Amino acid sequence: MRILGIDFGDKSIGLAVSDQLLLTAQSLGRYRTVNEEEDKKFFKKLVNEYRVGEIVIGLPLRMDGSPGTRVEKTKEFAIWLGTTLDLPIIFWDERLTTQQAFKILHKHKMDGRKKKKLKDQVSATIILSSYLESRQVKSHGP
């Protein structure tokens, strides 16, 4: 089993997947939504190809922890995806992931357009990585 990480956006969705040991996250790029039928096909194929058993979706909270303006759309997408794929959905706090993604991309000296293209997939990788790290801490406990 693997875990799929998602950074949800209106037009594009950043994607990352864990390794089979659930230790690391690798970027899968980004997906630009088409329509409900095509989106279903895409996600079903992705889940089958990588044998995904769980999905982590970044939840856009404000800095004070209250729901951001995108929380409702993200939750609607998560409900649709969970129902479509019959898989558990876990929400993960994504505060500051976009800024972290831009910092990472800036270190690689990319121009602004390329940074914008890559930020979603880097954000998804950061979201999934932090979720995987939290699982490892819990399993190894104090």
N, C-alpha and C positions, 0 to 999 in steps of 0.2 A: 504494500500500500504506500501511496505517496500523498502529499498534501499540496493542493493548488492554492497559491496566493494571488489575490486580486486587488488592484488599485482601480476602483470604479470611477469612470468619468462619463460625461454625457456622450461624447463622440468616440473616445477610445478607452480601452480597458488594458491596464498594465497586467502582465501575467508572469508568474514565477512558479516553479515546481520544486518540491523537495527531492532529495535523493531517497533511495529505498530505506536507508537507515534512519531517516528523519533527522539528519544532522545539519545539512546544508541546503541552501536555496539557490537555484539557478534561474536566470531570466529566460522567459520563453517569448519575449518580445511584447508586442501590443496587438490588440484586436480592435478594429474599427467596426462598430455595430452596423448592421445592414437592415434587417427586419427580424421580426420574432422567429419566423421559420428558419431563416439562415443562421441566426444566432443560436437556436436550439441545436441545429446540425453541428455547428462549430464546437460548441461546448460538449456535446455528447461524444464527438470524435476525440476531442482533447482528453476527456476523462477516461475513455476506453484505451487510448494510446498509451497514456502514462499510468493507468491503473490507479486513478485518484480515488481515495476513500473519504476525504474530508476537504472542506474548502474554508480558507481564511480570507475574509474581506475586511479591508481597512475601513474603519468607521471615522468619518471626519468630525471630530470633536473640536470645540474651541479650546483655547489655552486654559480656561477655567474648568474644563471638563463637561461643560454643558453641550447639548447637541448643536452642531453647526447647521448652516443652511442646507447642506447636501445630505444630511442624515436620512431624511424621509425617502429621497430618491434612491439612496444606497440600500435602505431596508427593503424597498419595493423590488429592486433588482435582486437582492438576496433571496427574498421569498420566491420570486419567479425562478431563479436558478436552482434553489433547493428543491422546489417542486418538480421542475423539469428533469433534474438529474437524480432525484431521490437520494440526496446526500446531506449529511449534516453541515450546517453553516456556522462558523464561529466568527464573531465580530472582534476585530482587534484595533485598539487605539492607534490611529495613524498620525497623531499630532507630530508635526515637524518633519515628516518623512519627505515631503516635497523639497524642503530646504536642505535636508541631508542629501537627497538625490542631486540637487543642483551643485552642492559642494563637491560631491564625488565627481560629477561631470566637469566641473570647473578645473579640478586638479588635472584632468586629462586634456585640458586646453581645447575644448570643443567650442565651436561658434554657437551663437544663440539659437539658430534654427535647429541645429543638430541636438542641442541640449533639450529643447522643447519636445523633440521627437522621442528622445530616450528617457525623459523623466518619469513617465508612467511605468515603464518596465523596471526601472531602477527602484522606484517607490514600491512596487509590488514585491521586489526581491528583499527590500529592507523590511517591509511588513512581515513577510513570511519568515525571514531570518530571526526577527525579534520574537515571533511566536514560537519558533523551534527552540530558541535559546531558553524561553520560559518553561517549555516542556522539560528540557534537560535539567534545569535547576530544580523543578518540582520532583522529578524522578530521582535525583541524587540527594535532595533535601539536606538539611543541616545534621 
